[in-house]
């Protein structure tokens, strides 16, 4: 009987797996959404959720702990400054995984893992503001351009007789 089955090894050594999870966690926190294989996303989920739970408390011990796990000061600042307070009311379940089809080369199942309460991207905000502007503005009428007819002069082809005479 294998109690508490551990985690998927992803066909990697422990050092490689630890490095992979750290890099994927940093990317997920930085961009708030990444695309990866489904197996990696399922292994990454509990790793990131522990980190986000830890980042809810903003004190020196937490900052040092997160920095030892992730090794990136900017990401730790983003965690404790933005993501931690944003998910303070949530009691867990900070990430979601979507199935995303299959990879072209080897047909590996792909997935998207993202933070549940991610901030809207600038493109989403731009789309909403454009929709609001369009609904507020009255449609403008464009002046119609006058059509000007241009007459082309036809050049007469030289007659064969004239060409032969020369």
C-alpha positions as CSV (number, residue, x, y, z in Angstrom):
1,X,0.0,0.0,0.0
2,X,1.4,3.4,-1.0
3,X,-0.1,5.8,1.4
4,X,0.0,9.6,0.6
5,X,1.4,8.8,-2.9
6,X,3.6,12.0,-3.0
7,X,3.8,13.9,-6.2
8,X,4.4,13.2,-9.9
9,X,8.0,13.0,-10.7
10,X,7.6,14.2,-14.3
11,X,10.5,12.0,-15.4
12,X,13.0,14.4,-13.9
13,X,15.5,14.3,-11.1
14,X,14.6,16.0,-7.9
15,X,16.8,19.0,-8.5
16,X,15.5,19.5,-12.0
17,X,11.9,19.1,-10.8
18,X,12.5,21.7,-8.1
19,X,14.0,24.1,-10.5
20,X,11.2,23.6,-13.0
21,X,8.5,24.3,-10.4
22,X,10.3,27.4,-9.2
23,X,10.6,28.8,-12.7
24,X,7.0,27.9,-13.6
25,X,5.8,29.5,-10.3
26,X,7.7,32.7,-11.0
27,X,6.3,32.9,-14.6
28,X,2.8,32.2,-13.3
29,X,3.0,35.0,-10.7
30,X,4.6,37.4,-13.2
31,X,2.1,36.9,-16.0
32,X,-0.8,35.5,-13.9
33,X,-1.4,32.9,-16.7
34,X,0.8,30.4,-18.4
35,X,0.3,27.6,-20.9
36,X,2.0,24.3,-20.2
37,X,1.4,20.5,-20.3
38,X,-1.5,19.3,-18.2
39,X,0.7,17.1,-16.0
40,X,3.0,20.0,-15.1
41,X,0.1,22.3,-14.4
42,X,-1.4,19.7,-12.0
43,X,1.9,19.5,-10.1
44,X,2.4,23.2,-10.1
45,X,-1.0,24.0,-8.6
46,X,-0.3,22.9,-5.0
47,X,3.1,24.5,-5.1
48,X,1.8,27.9,-6.1
49,X,-1.2,27.7,-3.8
50,X,1.1,27.2,-0.8
51,X,3.1,30.2,-1.9
52,X,0.0,32.4,-2.2
53,X,-1.3,31.3,1.1
54,X,2.1,32.3,2.7
55,X,2.0,35.7,0.9
56,X,-1.2,36.7,2.6
57,X,0.8,37.7,5.7
58,X,3.1,40.7,4.9
59,X,5.9,40.5,7.4
60,X,9.7,40.1,7.3
61,X,9.6,36.4,7.9
62,X,7.2,35.8,5.0
63,X,9.3,37.9,2.7
64,X,12.5,36.0,3.5
65,X,10.7,32.7,3.2
66,X,9.3,33.5,-0.2
67,X,12.6,34.8,-1.3
68,X,14.3,31.6,-0.3
69,X,11.7,29.6,-2.3
70,X,11.5,31.7,-5.4
71,X,14.7,33.7,-5.4
72,X,13.3,36.8,-7.1
73,X,12.8,40.0,-5.2
74,X,10.4,41.6,-7.7
75,X,8.1,38.6,-7.7
76,X,8.1,38.5,-3.9
77,X,7.1,42.2,-3.9
78,X,4.3,41.5,-6.4
79,X,3.2,38.5,-4.2
80,X,3.1,40.4,-0.9
81,X,1.9,43.7,-2.4
82,X,-0.7,42.7,-5.0
83,X,-1.6,39.0,-5.1
84,X,-1.6,38.4,-1.3
85,X,-4.1,41.2,-0.5
86,X,-6.2,40.4,-3.6
87,X,-6.7,36.9,-2.4
88,X,-7.0,37.6,1.3
89,X,-10.7,36.9,1.4
90,X,-10.4,33.6,-0.5
91,X,-9.8,30.5,1.7
92,X,-7.9,28.6,-1.0
93,X,-8.3,27.6,-4.6
94,X,-6.3,30.5,-6.0
95,X,-5.6,28.9,-9.4
96,X,-7.6,27.2,-12.1
97,X,-6.6,24.8,-14.9
98,X,-8.2,24.7,-18.3
99,X,-7.6,22.0,-20.8
100,X,-6.2,23.5,-24.0
101,X,-6.0,20.7,-26.6
102,X,-2.9,18.9,-27.6
103,X,0.7,19.9,-28.5
104,X,1.5,19.7,-32.2
105,X,4.8,17.7,-32.0
106,X,3.9,14.9,-29.6
107,X,0.2,15.2,-28.9
108,X,0.8,15.9,-25.2
109,X,-2.3,17.3,-23.5
110,X,-1.9,21.0,-22.9
111,X,-3.4,23.2,-20.2
112,X,-3.6,26.8,-19.1
113,X,-3.1,27.5,-15.5
114,X,-4.1,30.9,-14.2
115,X,-4.8,32.9,-11.0
116,X,-8.5,33.0,-10.3
117,X,-8.6,36.7,-9.3
118,X,-6.2,38.0,-11.8
119,X,-6.3,41.7,-12.6
120,X,-7.7,42.6,-16.0
121,X,-5.0,43.0,-18.7
122,X,-4.5,46.3,-20.4
123,X,-6.0,45.0,-23.6
124,X,-9.2,44.0,-21.8
125,X,-9.4,47.4,-20.2
126,X,-8.8,49.1,-23.6
127,X,-11.6,47.1,-25.2
128,X,-14.0,48.1,-22.5
129,X,-13.1,51.7,-22.7
130,X,-13.4,51.7,-26.5
131,X,-16.9,50.2,-26.2
132,X,-17.8,52.9,-23.8
133,X,-16.5,55.6,-26.1
134,X,-18.3,54.3,-29.1
135,X,-21.6,54.1,-27.2
136,X,-21.2,57.7,-25.9
137,X,-20.2,59.3,-29.2
138,X,-22.7,60.2,-31.9
139,X,-21.8,58.8,-35.3
140,X,-20.0,61.4,-37.4
141,X,-21.1,62.0,-41.0
142,X,-18.3,62.1,-43.5
143,X,-18.4,64.7,-46.3
144,X,-18.9,63.0,-49.6
145,X,-16.2,63.5,-52.1
146,X,-17.1,64.9,-55.5
147,X,-16.4,62.6,-58.4
148,X,-14.3,64.2,-61.0
149,X,-14.3,62.6,-64.4
150,X,-11.0,62.7,-66.2
151,X,-11.1,62.3,-70.0
152,X,-8.4,60.4,-71.5
153,X,-7.2,61.2,-75.0
154,X,-6.9,58.3,-77.2
155,X,-3.7,58.1,-79.1
156,X,-4.2,56.8,-82.5
157,X,-2.0,53.9,-83.6
158,X,0.1,54.7,-86.6
159,X,-1.2,53.2,-89.7
160,X,0.7,50.4,-91.3
161,X,1.1,52.4,-94.4
162,X,2.7,55.3,-92.6
163,X,5.1,53.0,-90.9
164,X,6.1,51.4,-94.1
165,X,6.5,54.7,-95.8
166,X,9.1,55.8,-93.3
